[in-house]
Amino acid sequence: MKRKTNLFYTTGPDSKFLTFSNYAESMTGNFLSVNTKLFPSRFLCLYINNLNSTTKPEFIKFLVAYYENKLAILRDNVNNIENKLSPISYLLEALNQVLTYDEESNSYKISLDEAGNIIHNETSSSIFDDNFTMYISDITEQDYNGIYTDIICTLDLLSLHACKVLKTDVTSEIESLIIDNDNIYGWDNINSIPGYESIYPVYDYNTTFTKKYYIDSNITSLSVSKLHVQSDSIKFNVIIPLYEVINIDIDDNDTILGYDDEDTNNYIINLNDSNKYRHNVPLGIWMNGDKEEDNPIEIIRDFDTGLSGSWSLLISTQFKPFPYSTKYSNDIESSDKGVNFATFTQVLSRMNDILDKFEESNKRISSLENRLQEIQTVINNLGTNKSIDNVKKTIASFENDIKTEISEFKEEVKETLDNIKWKYQ
């Protein structure tokens, strides 16, 4: 199939959370599979020092040009993508290309040139530095009712773990795909889309004669460790939820959920297993950078009590594939969810109800046809106009005869009465 690179909104409310094409691909490939389900499992969070209304649109366009473009091309040109493609590794590689360490603020920031454009460095090693720290935690709640999915990511100092990105030195040639075009994949003319003028793909290897995307990645795992007690605060402005694609059939399931180490305070997340596209897949990215200045979220521990607050991100998805009516409702009350929109199974059930109604209607129509036929038979047995006229004539003649007989009877009665009267002599 010839797909297109996923494009994102760069400003406005729709740019707060970007849903990666990974989620749509998994939904399309597994939605009709009875035993395969998608389970949000954990999330990553990190702090980018200069994420604001100026750098955020450029960062989003970079994700389109590199991350989404790479996945779209590889999906169409690589076989057995579940075992070869590693979306989370590619996303970390994207971060590695644009983030640099700022010694003054002791944090990482998006690299910009004098014109405000992102500088992407293919040989950067920012996220592999010991100073670079992400946080990771389990998704605390998922509410799914067939129509809406609510995923809640809760951040607090008690449940978060520090997360380090680990890599391996490549000892053999990396498997790659040579690209023969220099346009955003699947788009013949992207210059007509506001905000994407003059946007070109970003490749892993780019020379005058050769352009490549690497299929393999040297990002192999994440090292996770419990936050130390002395960690008094965390600061973040980016959240990346991850999900699992799981076969829930106990006979066919070969997936082991959980940690790779029995110690849940310190463990390794393997990103290079045989099911790369089924584990720790990035669902999307939330960014808090809509203001002119950096506006991070910070959780601070109280020195007196030793306790800290918490912060939650609710990610809601709404599926509206089967509206019951021709009117499409945008504002749905909680009590009306099931009335306005249905799941695939609910639609099948209602289709069965409709078929039952059709059968009942056919029986009623057949009964009406029989009654109509009886009425037609009665009508056909009725007299014609000529016979009805004869009846009218007969009745008229009978009426005249009656009137004549009554008149004659009156005369006879009168004569009789006249004969019995006393006569004067």
C-alpha positions in Angstrom: 0.0 0.0 0.0 1.1 3.5 -0.7 0.7 5.4 2.5 1.5 9.0 3.4 3.7 10.5 6.2 1.6 11.6 9.1 1.4 15.4 9.4 0.8 17.1 12.7 -0.8 20.4 13.7 2.0 22.7 14.8 -0.1 25.3 16.8 -3.4 25.4 18.6 -5.2 22.9 20.9 -4.6 20.0 18.5 -0.8 20.4 18.9 -0.9 19.7 22.7 -1.0 16.0 22.1 0.2 14.4 18.9 -1.0 10.9 18.2 1.7 9.0 16.3 0.8 6.8 13.3 2.0 3.8 15.4 -1.4 3.8 17.1 -3.4 4.0 13.9 -1.3 1.2 12.4 -1.8 -1.1 15.4 -5.5 -0.3 15.4 -5.9 -1.1 11.7 -3.9 -4.3 11.9 -5.4 -5.7 15.1 -8.9 -4.1 15.5 -10.6 -7.1 13.9 -8.4 -9.6 15.6 -10.4 -11.2 18.5 -7.4 -12.2 20.6 -5.1 -9.1 20.0 -5.5 -6.1 22.2 -3.7 -2.8 22.8 -2.8 -2.1 26.4 -1.2 1.3 27.4 1.5 0.2 29.8 3.9 3.0 30.9 5.1 6.4 30.0 8.3 8.4 29.7 8.6 12.1 30.7 11.5 14.5 30.3 12.4 18.2 30.4 13.4 20.2 27.4 14.8 23.6 28.6 13.7 25.8 25.7 10.4 24.2 24.6 8.1 27.2 23.9 5.8 28.6 21.3 8.8 29.3 19.0 10.7 26.0 19.2 7.7 23.7 19.6 6.4 24.1 15.9 9.9 23.5 14.6 10.2 20.4 16.8 6.9 19.0 15.6 7.9 19.5 12.0 11.2 17.7 12.7 9.2 14.8 14.1 7.2 14.7 10.9 10.3 15.0 8.6 12.3 12.3 10.5 10.3 10.1 12.8 6.9 9.8 11.0 8.5 9.9 7.5 10.9 7.1 8.4 8.2 4.9 9.8 5.9 5.4 6.8 8.7 4.5 4.3 9.9 1.4 6.3 6.4 0.1 6.8 5.9 0.0 3.0 9.3 -1.4 2.1 10.3 -3.8 4.9 9.0 -7.3 5.5 8.1 -8.6 8.9 8.0 -5.2 10.5 6.9 -6.5 13.9 10.3 -8.0 14.4 12.5 -5.4 12.6 11.1 -2.0 13.3 11.6 -0.4 16.7 9.5 2.8 17.0 10.7 3.7 20.4 14.3 3.5 19.4 13.6 5.7 16.3 11.9 8.2 18.6 14.9 8.3 21.0 17.2 8.7 18.0 15.1 11.7 16.9 15.5 13.3 20.4 19.2 12.6 20.2 19.5 14.5 16.9 18.0 17.7 18.2 18.9 17.9 21.9 22.1 19.3 23.2 23.4 19.8 26.7 23.4 23.3 28.1 26.0 23.7 30.9 24.6 27.0 32.1 21.2 25.6 33.0 22.4 22.0 33.5 19.7 20.8 31.2 19.0 19.8 27.6 17.6 22.1 25.0 16.6 22.0 21.3 19.4 23.1 19.0 18.6 26.2 16.9 20.5 28.2 14.4 20.4 32.0 14.1 17.3 31.9 12.0 15.4 29.8 14.6 15.5 26.6 12.6 16.3 23.2 14.3 19.8 21.9 13.9 19.8 18.1 13.7 23.1 16.4 14.2 23.3 12.8 13.0 26.4 12.1 15.2 25.1 13.7 18.4 25.2 11.6 21.6 23.2 13.8 23.9 20.7 11.3 25.3 23.5 8.8 26.0 25.2 11.2 28.4 25.0 10.4 32.1 23.5 13.9 32.7 20.5 13.1 30.5 17.7 11.7 32.6 14.2 10.7 31.7 11.6 9.5 34.1 9.4 6.4 33.6 6.3 5.1 35.4 3.4 2.8 34.9 0.1 4.1 33.6 -2.1 4.1 36.6 -5.6 3.7 35.1 -7.2 2.9 31.8 -11.0 3.2 31.4 -12.3 1.6 28.3 -16.0 1.2 27.5 -15.9 0.5 23.8 -16.5 4.1 22.8 -14.1 6.1 24.9 -10.6 5.2 26.2 -9.2 7.3 29.1 -5.6 6.8 29.9 -4.3 8.4 33.1 -0.6 9.1 33.6 0.1 10.1 37.2 3.4 11.6 38.2 4.7 11.7 41.7 8.0 11.3 43.5 7.1 8.0 44.9 6.2 6.1 41.8 8.6 7.6 39.2 11.8 5.9 38.2 14.9 7.4 36.6 15.5 6.1 33.1 18.8 6.1 31.2 19.2 5.4 27.5 21.7 2.6 26.7 23.4 1.9 23.4 25.7 -0.6 21.9 28.6 0.0 19.6 27.8 -1.3 16.1 30.2 -4.1 15.2 28.7 -5.0 11.9 27.0 -3.1 9.0 23.6 -1.7 10.0 20.7 -2.9 7.9 19.3 0.1 6.0 17.0 1.1 3.2 18.1 3.3 0.4 15.7 6.1 -0.5 15.2 7.3 -4.1 13.2 10.4 -3.5 13.6 13.7 -1.6 10.0 14.5 -0.7 7.9 13.8 2.3 6.7 10.3 1.7 3.4 10.0 -0.2 2.9 13.8 -0.6 3.2 15.1 -4.1 2.9 18.7 -3.1 3.3 19.6 0.6 4.0 23.3 0.0 0.3 24.1 -0.1 -0.1 23.0 3.5 0.3 26.0 5.9 3.3 25.5 8.2 4.9 22.8 6.0 6.3 25.0 3.3 9.8 23.9 2.3 9.8 20.9 4.6 12.0 18.1 3.4 12.7 14.6 4.8 15.5 14.1 7.4 17.5 10.9 6.8 19.8 8.8 8.9 22.4 9.0 6.2 22.4 11.8 3.6 24.9 12.6 1.0 24.7 14.0 -2.5 24.2 10.6 -4.1 22.8 8.4 -1.3 20.0 8.7 1.2 19.3 6.0 3.8 17.1 5.1 6.7 18.6 2.7 9.2 16.4 -0.3 10.1 18.6 -1.4 12.9 19.3 0.8 15.9 22.1 1.0 18.4 19.6 2.0 21.1 19.1 -1.4 22.7 17.7 -0.9 26.2 16.6 1.4 28.9 18.1 1.2 32.4 15.5 2.0 35.1 16.2 2.7 38.7 14.1 3.9 41.6 14.4 7.6 42.5 16.6 8.2 45.5 15.0 9.5 48.7 17.0 12.7 48.4 15.3 13.6 45.1 13.3 16.6 46.2 11.8 17.6 42.9 11.3 16.7 39.3 10.7 19.0 36.3 9.2 18.0 33.0 7.3 19.3 30.0 7.1 16.3 27.7 5.2 13.0 28.2 5.4 10.0 25.9 2.9 7.2 26.7 3.7 3.7 25.5 1.5 0.7 24.8 1.8 -3.0 24.2 0.2 -5.2 21.5 -0.8 -8.4 23.3 -2.3 -11.7 22.2 -4.5 -12.6 25.1 -5.1 -16.2 24.0 -3.4 -18.3 26.7 -2.7 -21.1 24.1 -1.0 -18.9 21.5 0.4 -16.1 23.7 4.2 -15.9 23.7 4.4 -12.5 25.4 5.7 -12.0 28.9 4.5 -8.9 30.5 6.4 -7.2 33.3 10.0 -6.4 34.0 13.1 -8.1 32.7 14.4 -8.2 36.3 12.8 -9.4 39.5 13.9 -6.2 41.2 11.2 -3.7 40.3 13.3 -0.8 41.7 16.2 -1.5 39.2 15.6 -3.3 36.0 16.3 -3.2 32.2 13.7 -2.7 29.5 15.0 -4.5 26.4 14.2 -2.6 23.2 15.8 -5.1 20.9 13.8 -8.3 21.4 12.0 -10.3 18.7 8.8 -8.3 19.0 10.1 -4.7 18.6 6.9 -3.3 17.2 4.7 -4.9 20.0 6.4 -3.7 23.1 6.8 -0.1 24.4 5.4 1.4 21.3 5.1 5.2 21.5 1.4 6.2 21.4 2.0 9.9 21.0 3.7 12.8 22.7 2.3 15.6 25.0 4.2 18.9 25.1 3.6 21.8 27.4 5.2 24.6 25.2 2.5 26.9 24.0 3.8 30.0 25.8 6.6 32.4 24.7 8.7 31.3 27.7 9.5 27.8 28.9 6.7 26.7 31.2 7.6 23.3 32.8 5.7 21.4 35.4 7.5 20.8 38.7 6.7 18.5 41.6 8.5 19.4 44.9 8.8 17.4 48.0 7.8 19.0 51.3 10.8 19.1 53.6 8.7 18.8 56.8 6.5 15.9 55.9 8.6 14.2 53.3 5.6 14.0 51.1 5.1 15.4 47.6 2.2 16.3 45.4 1.2 14.6 42.2 0.2 15.6 38.7 -1.9 13.6 36.2 -2.3 13.7 32.5 -5.6 12.4 31.1 -5.4 11.2 27.5 -8.8 10.5 26.0 -9.6 8.9 22.7 -13.1 8.9 21.2 -14.1 6.4 18.5 -17.1 7.5 16.3 -17.2 5.0 13.5 -20.9 4.1 13.6 -23.3 7.0 14.4 -26.9 5.9 14.7 -28.4 8.9 12.9 -27.6 11.2 10.0 -26.8 14.0 12.5 -23.3 13.9 13.9 -23.1 15.0 17.5 -19.9 16.6 18.8 -20.8 17.3 22.4 -21.8 14.1 24.1 -23.0 13.9 27.7 -21.7 11.0 29.7 -25.1 9.4 29.9 -25.5 9.5 26.1 -22.3 7.8 25.0 -23.9 4.5 24.2 -26.8 6.1 22.5 -24.9 8.2 20.1 -22.0 5.9 19.1 -21.5 2.2 19.1 -18.8 -0.4 18.9 -18.5 -2.9 16.1 -20.1 -5.6 18.2 -23.0 -3.3 19.2 -23.6 -2.5 15.5 -23.7 -6.2 14.6 -26.2 -6.7 17.4 -28.4 -3.9 16.2 -28.2 -5.2 12.7 -29.6 -8.5 13.9 -32.4 -6.6 15.6 -33.1 -4.9 12.3 -33.2 -8.2 10.4 -35.7 -9.5 13.0 -37.8 -6.4 12.4 -37.6 -7.0 8.6 -38.9 -10.6 9.1 -41.8 -9.3 11.3 -42.6 -6.7 8.7 -42.6 -9.3 5.9 -45.2 -11.4 7.9 -47.4 -8.4 8.4 -47.1 -7.5 4.7 -48.1 -11.1 3.8 -51.1 -10.9 6.1 -52.2 -7.6 4.5 -51.8 -9.1 1.1 -54.2 -12.0 2.0 -56.8 -9.6 3.4 -56.5 -7.4 0.3 -57.1 -10.5 -1.8 -60.2 -11.4 0.2 -61.5 -7.8 -0.3 -60.8 -8.0 -4.0 -62.8 -11.3 -4.2 -65.8 -9.8 -2.4 -65.7 -6.8 -4.7 -65.5 -8.9 -7.8 -68.6 -10.8 -6.6 -70.7 -7.7 -6.3 -73.2 -6.8 -9.0 -72.4 -4.7 -12.0 -73.9 -1.2 -12.7 -76.5 -2.7 -15.0 -77.7 -5.2 -12.4 -77.8 -2.4 -9.8 -79.9 -0.3 -12.1 -82.4 -3.2 -12.5 -82.6 -3.5 -8.8 -83.3 0.2 -8.5 -86.1 -0.1 -11.2 -87.6 -3.1 -9.4 -87.6 -1.2 -6.1 -89.1 1.9 -7.8 -91.8 -0.3 -9.5 -92.5 -2.0 -6.1 -92.8 1.4 -4.5 -95.3 2.5 -7.1 -97.3 -0.7 -6.7 -97.4 -0.2 -2.9 -98.5 3.4 -3.3 -101.3 2.3 -5.7 -102.5 -0.4 -3.5 -102.5 1.9 -0.4 -104.5 4.5 -2.4 -107.0 1.8 -3.5 -107.2 0.5 0.1 -107.9 4.0 1.3 -110.8 4.4 -1.2 -112.3 1.1 -0.1 -112.1 2.0 3.5 -113.7 5.4 2.8 -116.5 3.8 0.9 -117.1 1.3 3.7 -117.2 4.1 6.3 -119.6 6.1 4.1 -122.0 3.2 3.9 -122.2 2.6 7.6 -123.1 6.2 8.5 -126.8 7.1 9.5 -128.6 8.7 6.7 -131.2 11.4 7.1 -134.6 10.4 5.6 
